[in-house]
Amino acid sequence: MNLVELFNYIRSDPLLWGIIAATVFLVYVFSIGGLSIWIERKWAGLLQSRLGPTRVGPFGILQFVADLIKLVSKEDFVPPDGDKKVFKLAPIVLVSTLIAAGSIIPFSPSLIGSNVNVGILFLIAMFSISPIAVFMAGWGSNNKFSLLGALRNIGQMLSFEIPLSLSIVAVVVMVGSLRIKEIVQAQDQIWFFALQPLGFVVFLLAIHAEAGRTPFDMQESEQELMGGWNVEYSGMRFGLTMVGEYIHLILGSMLVVLLYFGGWKSFGFLPPVIWFIIKTNIALVILMWSRWAIPRFRIDQIIDIGWKYLLPLSILNLLITGALVSMGWFSWI
């Protein structure tokens, strides 16, 4: 069997092809996750007129490797008065649900783990489970600061989950499909950020809040909660919580690209996978930039942004989209 026959055989087997696609996703997430830590620190240093990491490796690029070694070597502390099973299970639930969400992300027309017909609903469902994992961590820690951070996270997620879902529904209504692959293919002529500017702004703010990054990181407010819901974690369990945060951020960047910037759609001189990765990395850097440029909101301000502003705007965007679809404006998609 030559390489072409082997490739065709693997491509014809959904299980093998799904495993390969999932492996590509995991390799990309963990490699770009480590690299993004270095990029974020260097980017923060540039914005704040300082150097950032410089000691470990050329330009400090191996700093995340040193951090990983430190996490592995640290003591795995479990609060003696907490719920030990829930405490230990929370990081696993957080990371596994986000990895499951990434299993249906299409990197190209052919490189996709599972092109399920309810892909968007599956993604929303997986994103909705992550606050449960955060609450498990806060409850299992038996720490008032952890529990308060977890409750803040739930309140924040409830505020932004509905605008996020409604902005996605507007895209689904316009395309007429829940498959992510078909949503990308519908952007052959024009990317959807031009057809859905209001929905794009709502989605960008909501996905940023979903990732729990500054200025929406009240569940980890160091000034008030000493670090928030994961304050009792150490060693690799703490590392898993950080991995979950970066996977959430990377998934959000991927969704921005898939729903509004044409996914893997290219200009012809690079493979689709490379174009998708380039676009995702640009979106990732933009989301990182806001952490060092915008001050943290108060929890009441965050809740107000979700319920008083983003929710009405997402409903308005959905109504406008539905009216235009009924009038046949998007029949060419």
VMD Tcl script that draws the C-alpha trace (Angstrom):
set ca {
  {0.00 0.00 0.00}
  {1.51 3.32 -1.11}
  {1.01 6.66 0.64}
  {-1.92 7.70 -1.57}
  {-3.79 4.46 -0.89}
  {-3.04 4.74 2.82}
  {-4.36 8.31 2.90}
  {-7.53 7.31 1.01}
  {-8.07 4.41 3.41}
  {-7.71 6.64 6.47}
  {-9.91 9.30 4.87}
  {-12.66 6.75 4.25}
  {-12.68 5.65 7.90}
  {-14.56 8.29 9.97}
  {-13.05 7.04 13.25}
  {-9.41 7.18 12.09}
  {-9.91 10.51 10.36}
  {-11.62 11.91 13.45}
  {-8.69 10.80 15.62}
  {-6.23 12.49 13.26}
  {-8.25 15.71 13.21}
  {-8.56 15.69 17.00}
  {-4.80 15.11 17.27}
  {-4.13 18.08 14.99}
  {-6.39 20.22 17.19}
  {-4.66 19.12 20.39}
  {-1.16 19.63 18.95}
  {-2.14 23.08 17.72}
  {-3.83 24.08 20.99}
  {-1.00 22.96 23.27}
  {1.75 24.33 21.02}
  {0.07 27.69 20.42}
  {-1.06 27.72 24.06}
  {2.53 27.60 25.26}
  {3.67 30.05 22.61}
  {0.78 32.42 23.34}
  {1.95 32.72 26.96}
  {5.29 34.03 25.69}
  {3.59 36.24 23.09}
  {1.26 37.68 25.71}
  {4.11 38.51 28.08}
  {6.17 40.10 25.31}
  {3.11 41.97 24.04}
  {2.37 43.20 27.56}
  {5.98 44.28 27.95}
  {5.78 46.25 24.71}
  {2.56 47.99 25.76}
  {3.95 48.76 29.22}
  {7.45 49.85 28.08}
  {9.32 46.89 29.58}
  {11.18 43.88 28.22}
  {9.10 40.89 29.29}
  {10.77 37.44 29.55}
  {14.46 37.54 28.58}
  {16.31 34.97 30.73}
  {15.18 31.49 29.60}
  {16.07 30.72 26.00}
  {16.46 33.21 23.14}
  {14.31 36.28 23.89}
  {12.81 34.34 26.82}
  {10.90 32.04 24.46}
  {11.40 29.02 26.75}
  {9.88 30.74 29.77}
  {6.70 28.68 29.50}
  {8.83 25.51 29.57}
  {10.39 26.67 32.84}
  {6.90 27.42 34.18}
  {5.75 23.94 33.18}
  {8.67 22.33 35.01}
  {7.83 24.42 38.07}
  {4.17 23.34 37.96}
  {5.08 19.65 37.61}
  {7.48 19.82 40.54}
  {5.13 21.66 42.90}
  {3.18 19.88 45.63}
  {-0.35 18.81 44.65}
  {-2.24 20.31 47.58}
  {-5.85 19.29 48.28}
  {-7.77 21.26 50.96}
  {-8.34 18.84 53.88}
  {-11.77 20.26 54.69}
  {-13.00 20.50 51.11}
  {-14.88 18.06 48.93}
  {-11.87 16.17 47.62}
  {-13.59 14.31 44.77}
  {-15.27 17.44 43.40}
  {-12.05 19.43 43.87}
  {-9.99 16.93 41.88}
  {-12.61 16.43 39.16}
  {-13.24 20.13 38.38}
  {-10.08 20.83 36.25}
  {-10.62 17.59 34.32}
  {-14.23 18.51 33.51}
  {-13.16 22.00 32.46}
  {-10.44 20.89 30.05}
  {-12.23 17.81 28.68}
  {-15.39 19.72 27.74}
  {-13.37 22.37 25.90}
  {-11.35 19.71 24.07}
  {-14.64 18.02 23.13}
  {-15.83 21.33 21.71}
  {-12.66 21.57 19.66}
  {-13.24 18.12 18.13}
  {-15.74 19.57 15.64}
  {-13.67 22.61 14.62}
  {-12.91 22.43 10.86}
  {-9.34 23.46 9.95}
  {-10.06 23.00 6.24}
  {-12.79 21.53 4.00}
  {-11.41 18.03 4.65}
  {-9.59 18.33 8.01}
  {-12.46 18.17 10.47}
  {-12.98 15.76 13.33}
  {-16.74 15.41 13.00}
  {-18.97 17.43 10.70}
  {-22.06 16.91 12.85}
  {-25.32 18.44 11.70}
  {-25.79 20.27 15.01}
  {-22.23 21.52 15.35}
  {-23.14 25.00 16.59}
  {-25.51 23.63 19.23}
  {-22.82 21.21 20.39}
  {-20.33 24.06 20.80}
  {-22.80 26.16 22.79}
  {-23.56 23.16 25.00}
  {-19.87 22.52 25.71}
  {-19.29 26.19 26.52}
  {-22.24 26.05 28.92}
  {-20.65 23.20 30.89}
  {-17.47 25.12 31.75}
  {-19.19 27.31 34.42}
  {-20.29 24.07 36.11}
  {-16.63 23.01 36.34}
  {-15.74 26.41 37.79}
  {-18.50 26.06 40.39}
  {-17.23 22.58 41.24}
  {-13.79 24.08 41.88}
  {-15.20 26.85 44.06}
  {-17.40 24.47 46.05}
  {-14.82 21.73 46.41}
  {-12.18 24.15 47.70}
  {-14.21 25.01 50.83}
  {-12.87 28.54 50.51}
  {-15.10 31.63 50.59}
  {-12.95 33.47 48.06}
  {-13.06 30.51 45.66}
  {-16.82 30.12 46.06}
  {-17.42 33.83 45.55}
  {-15.30 33.77 42.40}
  {-17.23 30.75 41.10}
  {-20.58 32.45 41.76}
  {-19.35 35.55 39.98}
  {-18.37 33.36 37.04}
  {-21.86 31.83 36.88}
  {-23.49 35.27 37.00}
  {-21.20 36.52 34.27}
  {-21.75 33.49 32.07}
  {-25.54 33.81 32.39}
  {-25.27 37.44 31.36}
  {-23.26 36.76 28.20}
  {-24.35 33.25 27.17}
  {-27.68 34.44 25.79}
  {-26.27 37.33 23.65}
  {-23.54 34.95 22.43}
  {-26.08 32.32 21.42}
  {-28.41 34.85 19.76}
  {-25.58 36.31 17.70}
  {-24.73 32.79 16.50}
  {-28.41 32.09 15.78}
  {-28.49 35.14 13.49}
  {-25.69 33.61 11.40}
  {-27.47 30.23 11.40}
  {-30.71 31.85 10.23}
  {-28.87 33.61 7.42}
  {-27.13 30.43 6.22}
  {-29.89 27.94 7.04}
  {-27.57 25.33 8.54}
  {-26.07 24.40 11.92}
  {-23.01 22.80 10.35}
  {-19.88 24.91 10.86}
  {-18.44 23.70 7.56}
  {-21.47 24.97 5.62}
  {-21.33 28.32 7.44}
  {-17.75 28.75 6.24}
  {-18.61 27.64 2.70}
  {-21.42 30.24 2.62}
  {-18.76 32.96 2.92}
  {-17.36 32.39 -0.58}
  {-18.43 35.81 -1.86}
  {-18.33 37.96 1.28}
  {-17.31 37.39 4.88}
  {-20.10 37.65 7.41}
  {-18.56 40.41 9.53}
  {-19.65 42.74 6.70}
  {-23.21 41.32 6.62}
  {-23.52 41.01 10.41}
  {-21.59 43.97 11.87}
  {-23.83 44.29 14.92}
  {-23.85 40.56 15.56}
  {-20.07 40.47 15.14}
  {-19.53 43.15 17.80}
  {-21.91 41.39 20.21}
  {-20.25 38.03 19.57}
  {-16.74 39.42 20.03}
  {-17.60 41.00 23.39}
  {-19.53 37.94 24.56}
  {-16.84 35.42 23.61}
  {-14.28 37.61 25.36}
  {-16.39 37.54 28.52}
  {-16.88 33.76 28.13}
  {-13.11 33.32 28.21}
  {-12.99 35.28 31.48}
  {-10.20 37.57 30.34}
  {-9.60 41.18 31.41}
  {-11.65 43.38 31.46}
  {-14.19 40.57 32.17}
  {-12.19 38.58 34.74}
  {-14.09 39.40 37.92}
  {-14.09 35.73 38.91}
  {-10.28 36.00 39.29}
  {-10.03 39.54 40.65}
  {-6.72 39.40 42.53}
  {-7.38 42.64 44.41}
  {-10.54 41.22 45.98}
  {-10.45 37.42 45.75}
  {-6.71 36.57 45.91}
  {-6.97 34.84 42.54}
  {-10.59 33.71 42.47}
  {-12.05 30.25 42.01}
  {-8.71 28.45 41.48}
  {-6.86 30.01 44.43}
  {-6.61 26.66 46.29}
  {-5.12 24.80 43.30}
  {-1.42 24.10 42.94}
  {0.88 22.08 40.73}
  {-0.56 20.52 37.61}
  {-4.16 21.00 38.75}
  {-3.53 24.74 38.67}
  {-1.82 24.18 35.32}
  {-4.99 22.52 34.00}
  {-7.08 25.52 35.03}
  {-4.69 27.79 33.10}
  {-4.77 25.42 30.11}
  {-8.57 25.58 30.21}
  {-8.46 29.37 30.10}
  {-6.17 29.39 27.07}
  {-8.15 26.66 25.26}
  {-11.28 28.77 25.82}
  {-9.47 31.78 24.38}
  {-8.19 29.83 21.36}
  {-11.63 28.30 20.71}
  {-13.16 31.76 20.87}
  {-10.62 33.03 18.33}
  {-11.41 30.06 16.07}
  {-15.14 30.78 16.25}
  {-14.59 34.45 15.40}
  {-12.72 33.33 12.28}
  {-15.18 30.58 11.32}
  {-18.36 32.59 11.78}
  {-17.29 36.03 10.57}
  {-13.96 35.93 8.72}
  {-14.36 33.13 6.21}
  {-12.67 30.33 8.13}
  {-10.05 28.74 5.91}
  {-11.01 30.85 2.88}
  {-7.73 31.92 1.29}
  {-6.34 34.04 -1.49}
  {-4.90 31.04 -3.32}
  {-1.20 31.03 -2.48}
  {-1.33 29.18 0.88}
  {-3.08 25.96 1.94}
  {-6.46 26.43 3.69}
  {-5.12 25.06 7.00}
  {-2.35 27.68 7.07}
  {-4.82 30.48 6.34}
  {-7.09 29.33 9.14}
  {-4.20 29.21 11.62}
  {-2.97 32.68 10.57}
  {-6.43 34.19 11.02}
  {-6.90 32.45 14.37}
  {-3.57 33.75 15.65}
  {-4.45 37.31 14.61}
  {-7.76 37.08 16.45}
  {-5.93 35.61 19.46}
  {-3.49 38.53 19.62}
  {-6.37 41.03 19.37}
  {-8.15 39.37 22.30}
  {-4.90 39.40 24.27}
  {-4.34 43.07 23.52}
  {-7.47 44.15 25.37}
  {-6.13 42.66 28.61}
  {-3.37 45.27 28.74}
  {-5.29 48.17 27.25}
  {-8.68 48.19 29.02}
  {-9.11 48.37 32.82}
  {-11.14 45.73 34.65}
  {-14.89 46.35 35.03}
  {-16.75 45.99 38.29}
  {-19.03 42.97 38.59}
  {-22.18 45.14 38.46}
  {-20.87 46.86 35.32}
  {-20.21 43.49 33.68}
  {-23.73 42.25 34.47}
  {-25.19 45.51 33.14}
  {-23.22 45.20 29.89}
  {-24.62 41.70 29.35}
  {-28.28 42.25 30.25}
  {-28.84 45.93 29.42}
  {-26.78 46.34 26.27}
  {-25.65 43.12 24.59}
  {-28.93 41.23 25.06}
  {-31.14 43.96 23.46}
  {-28.59 44.43 20.66}
  {-28.46 40.68 19.96}
  {-32.27 40.48 19.85}
  {-32.38 43.49 17.52}
  {-29.75 41.92 15.28}
  {-31.71 38.64 15.16}
  {-34.95 40.46 14.28}
  {-33.25 42.43 11.51}
  {-31.62 39.28 10.15}
  {-34.92 37.37 10.23}
  {-36.70 40.21 8.41}
  {-34.01 40.38 5.70}
  {-34.04 36.60 5.25}
  {-37.83 36.60 4.87}
  {-37.47 39.32 2.24}
  {-34.98 37.16 0.32}
  {-31.95 39.39 0.80}
  {-29.62 36.49 1.55}
  {-30.98 34.01 -0.98}
  {-27.67 34.16 -2.88}
  {-25.73 32.69 0.08}
}
mol new
graphics top color blue
foreach p $ca { graphics top sphere $p radius 0.5 }
foreach p [lrange $ca 0 end-1] q [lrange $ca 1 end] { graphics top cylinder $p $q radius 0.2 }
display resetview
